[in-house]
Amino acid sequence: MADIMPMIPSDRQVIDGYGPGQFCVSGQWRVGAVVVLPDHTQAWGVTDAASLTLEDFAMVLAAEPKVEILLLGTGPTMTMIPKALRQSLREQGVVVEPMDSRAVCRTYNVLLAEGRRVAAAMLPV
């Protein structure tokens, strides 16, 4: 298996791992839900994927350069989001890919290494 980490610029946020209720991003453990953008990571005040609204993604929509792909980690299992929310994000230029949060942890770094404009919003596992 090839190590993709050397392909990611050192100033980028990378997802190193996860554990019960927490994520490790660029060597720092963070408890609870997080949003990971290429240049910074912050807490995400969301506790339930079923009640997501467009406002919950304000920090992703405000990011510069613009995010093209949002990997949405819905916790330990994949939960679909409402079609209207998916469409609203698409109208803002963001394709949202819901998946369980473990899958987001595996996918984010690969897309970042490819130079994609990606973000991850994850509920804990």
SULHUCOR-V274411 format. One record per residue. N is the residue number from 1. RES is the residue in one letter. SS is DSSP state (A for helix, B for strand, O for the rest). OMEGA is omega in radians with two decimals (none if undefined). Layout:
{{N | RES | SS | OMEGA} {N | RES | SS | OMEGA}}
This chain:
{{1 | M | O | -3.13} {2 | A | O | 3.07} {3 | D | O | -3.10} {4 | I | O | -3.04} {5 | M | A | 3.11} {6 | P | A | -3.13} {7 | M | A | -3.11} {8 | I | O | 3.11} {9 | P | O | -3.04} {10 | S | O | 3.14} {11 | D | O | -3.12} {12 | R | O | 3.07} {13 | Q | O | 3.09} {14 | V | O | 3.11} {15 | I | B | -3.09} {16 | D | B | -3.10} {17 | G | B | 3.13} {18 | Y | B | 3.07} {19 | G | B | -3.13} {20 | P | O | 3.07} {21 | G | O | -3.08} {22 | Q | B | 3.11} {23 | F | B | 3.04} {24 | C | B | -3.12} {25 | V | B | -3.12} {26 | S | O | 3.06} {27 | G | O | -3.10} {28 | Q | B | 3.11} {29 | W | B | 3.13} {30 | R | B | -3.11} {31 | V | B | 3.07} {32 | G | O | -3.11} {33 | A | O | -3.13} {34 | V | B | 2.93} {35 | V | B | 3.13} {36 | V | B | 3.03} {37 | L | O | -3.10} {38 | P | O | -3.06} {39 | D | O | 3.08} {40 | H | O | 3.12} {41 | T | B | 3.08} {42 | Q | B | 3.09} {43 | A | B | -3.14} {44 | W | O | -3.06} {45 | G | O | -3.12} {46 | V | O | 3.13} {47 | T | O | -3.02} {48 | D | O | -3.13} {49 | A | A | -3.08} {50 | A | A | -3.07} {51 | S | A | -3.12} {52 | L | O | 3.05} {53 | T | O | 3.12} {54 | L | A | -3.14} {55 | E | A | 3.12} {56 | D | A | -3.11} {57 | F | A | -3.09} {58 | A | A | -3.10} {59 | M | A | 3.09} {60 | V | A | -3.12} {61 | L | A | -3.13} {62 | A | O | -3.06} {63 | A | O | 3.03} {64 | E | O | -0.06} {65 | P | O | -3.07} {66 | K | O | 3.06} {67 | V | O | 3.08} {68 | E | O | -3.08} {69 | I | B | 3.06} {70 | L | B | 3.03} {71 | L | B | -3.07} {72 | L | B | 3.11} {73 | G | B | -3.02} {74 | T | B | 3.13} {75 | G | O | -3.06} {76 | P | O | 3.10} {77 | T | O | 3.13} {78 | M | O | 3.09} {79 | T | O | 3.08} {80 | M | O | 3.06} {81 | I | O | -3.12} {82 | P | O | -3.14} {83 | K | A | -3.13} {84 | A | A | 3.11} {85 | L | A | 3.09} {86 | R | A | -3.14} {87 | Q | A | 3.11} {88 | S | A | 3.10} {89 | L | A | 3.11} {90 | R | A | 3.10} {91 | E | A | 3.08} {92 | Q | O | 3.11} {93 | G | O | -3.09} {94 | V | O | 3.02} {95 | V | B | -3.13} {96 | V | B | 3.13} {97 | E | B | 3.10} {98 | P | B | 3.10} {99 | M | B | 3.08} {100 | D | O | -3.02} {101 | S | A | 3.08} {102 | R | A | 3.13} {103 | A | A | 3.08} {104 | V | A | 3.14} {105 | C | A | 3.14} {106 | R | A | -2.99} {107 | T | A | -3.03} {108 | Y | A | -3.07} {109 | N | A | 3.12} {110 | V | A | 3.14} {111 | L | A | 3.10} {112 | L | A | 3.12} {113 | A | A | 3.11} {114 | E | O | -3.14} {115 | G | O | -3.14} {116 | R | O | 3.08} {117 | R | O | -2.98} {118 | V | B | 2.99} {119 | A | B | 3.07} {120 | A | B | 3.01} {121 | A | B | -2.96} {122 | M | B | 2.93} {123 | L | B | -3.08} {124 | P | O | 3.08} {125 | V | O | none}}
